Amino acid sequence: MQLVIILSLINLFLLCLLNLIRFHFSKHVNRGILIFSTILFTLVNGYIYGEFHLLWMALLILLASSVSYSFLGAFIATGLSIILFYFYGILLDGLEAIIIASYLLFSIVVASIFRYLAKSRNRFYDWQKQFYLQSKNLHVLREVSLALQSTLNIEKLLHIFLTSITAGYGLGFNRAMLFLQNQDGTFTGKLGIGPLTVEQGHTIWEDVVINKFTLKDFIQLQEKAIINDHKLNQKIRSFSFNVSIESPLLQQIVKRKEAFIVEENNGSEDAIILRLRETFKVRQLAMIPLLSRGKTIGILMIDNIVNQKPIHYEDVDNIVPLATQTAMAIENATLYEKTENMAITDGLTGLHNKRFMDRMLPHLYESAKSNHETLSVLVLDLDSFKVYNDTHGHLLGNEVLIQLSSILKKVVGAEDFVCRFGGEEFVILLPKKTLPSAMDVGEEIRLAVRNHAFPKADSQPKGRITVSIGVACSTDDTPSSIDSLLDRADKALYKAKEFGKDRVFAHEEGVDGE
Amino acid sequence: MINFMISTAVILFLLAIGILFSSRPFMYGILRWKTERKLKKFHANLKDVHFSFEEITYFVPLPNRTPLLAEASMENIVTEPDFASFIFPEIKGLKIYVRKNKLEQLIAYISIDHFRLPYIDKLLYEKKINEQEYLEMSGYILLHPNTKKAFIEEIYRQMRVNTGNDSQ
């Protein structure tokens, strides 16, 4: 009796052990071990308790086989059991048909139940996967929409868009590059996020993971991203292309306005794809047009350079709503930028206007004050311009203003600002310039104007077109307001006019001097 | 005969139940053994394997003003492993719930397909492990108590961020 118990326990232990170690192996070996363990368990029990028990214990083998290999497993296990039992004479006389039918019924029922469960489970997981994916896309779309609405700065918009595509919190592609269409129809690289090589990708990603960045962090970390992807961006910004017959694939994308996946072994007929592959070590590549009001304003290129995960059309479909939203945001930001530029630019001369000067002067003034630097202002007026306009008409007068603007732009430095104050009056802001340097600039302008061949200038009272210039400078020693600075320059201009025009006059505290 | 059939059914049922319920812990035990052995082989420690919260799928925007979520403490956030099949279990992911006063809401999910670990990715890229081993290692790490704790803390942080109640 004791031996029976010990043997039974050992048998049970063996079943458990095999059930444990089956997980060490691959899927099929795992199933094989499960079936083998039930066979072993059954045979040992048959030995301990007698052959008769094999009849019912075989159901365990049928169960394991049916669960492991469905109907195939069920039929093979049933067939083999019956053959073996028949040869060893275990089948009970007169009950053969019932036993065979019971085995078959049991196996078929178990296989059917587990097949049904497996099918339902797979259907459920497919549905669940779709649900999770859509939830994630919705989450990304929500986060990105909020971020896109927060700015009208194009660079920032592009950064948000590409971050949402490349960050794991976003759509999780390894790399994204954006090319925007210029007014002449060519496409130029604007921004890219991602590594240049697989090794760089691993390093950047490890850094991201260690720091536990979130999508919001990524969006806020624009500068860091640009530094990280500096080399990639250098390459992208110098990459431009024209969609022509030499690039049939890109032509198709722009024409059809549909995303396209270029597989690793495709695209050899397309010159631009070949250049992209060479420059960015691209293998599989997805290209998505950015559409705004039915017009392609750019092309987004994505690839999985690091993990080489294949990109499918359903992945690309998730980008389309983001791309469309971004395209609209880019167009709005471009229009805003244009409007803003128009608001601060003089329509005739292309110089800054008075609105710009009113906005810029306080900044320059405060900056000069806090940095203990000087700020000089030149107020310039065309001499006897009314006479010129009355004689030759406003059209020619406008031409003089345009030519004068060109002279002013040429003479002043890159840090200086030339503004058309109104009519024939101009203001030039010279940050960090002392009064003598500002006087020099003024003198240079005066001479350049005097020596320029303006149209019909000989009809002027002095036989040429000239300017008078008033100069004032703000220093630490002469505490003054913005208004008083302009006022002093204006007074100096009047002095210049008063002393015969065509001259530069400076206003110094208590002293007016030429 | 009836007694015999009943006892047969009971024993078979018990054995089947035993196999069913032992499968998941057995599988996790083997994954643990295999992962730790692999890490040892590469002179690495579980602490060296960093993971990202990036791939969490949120089903609700966080922070959220729904009373159940707004008033939840860290103890109310629970994780539940997501397995497919009992006899041949596969780790599918980790579900994160808020459970309080018999109320429950699924707030986030991390799928095993998206649970990528840079260190193991590197091993895969260098062909030191294969895809199957990658899945086994990431599965073990995903269900590791420290990982679960980290996810709970992250979710709690997301729930409390910008609410003026950031302290734990």
Interface residues (C-beta under 8 A of the other chain):
Chain A: L15 C16 N19 L20 I21 F23 H24 S26 K27 N30 R31 L34 W56 L59 L60 L63 V67 S68 A118 R121 Y125 K129 Y132 L133 S135 K136 H139 R142 A167 G168 Y169 G172 V198 H202 W205 E206 V208 V209 I210 K212 F213 T214 L215 V306 N307
Chain B: F4 T8 L12 L15 A16 G18 I19 S22 S23 F26 M27 G29 I30 L31 K34 H50 F51 S52 F53 E54 E55 I56 T57 Y58 F59 P61 A84 S85 I87 F88 K92 Y109 S111 H114 R116 L117 P118 Y119 D121 K122 Y125 Q132 E154
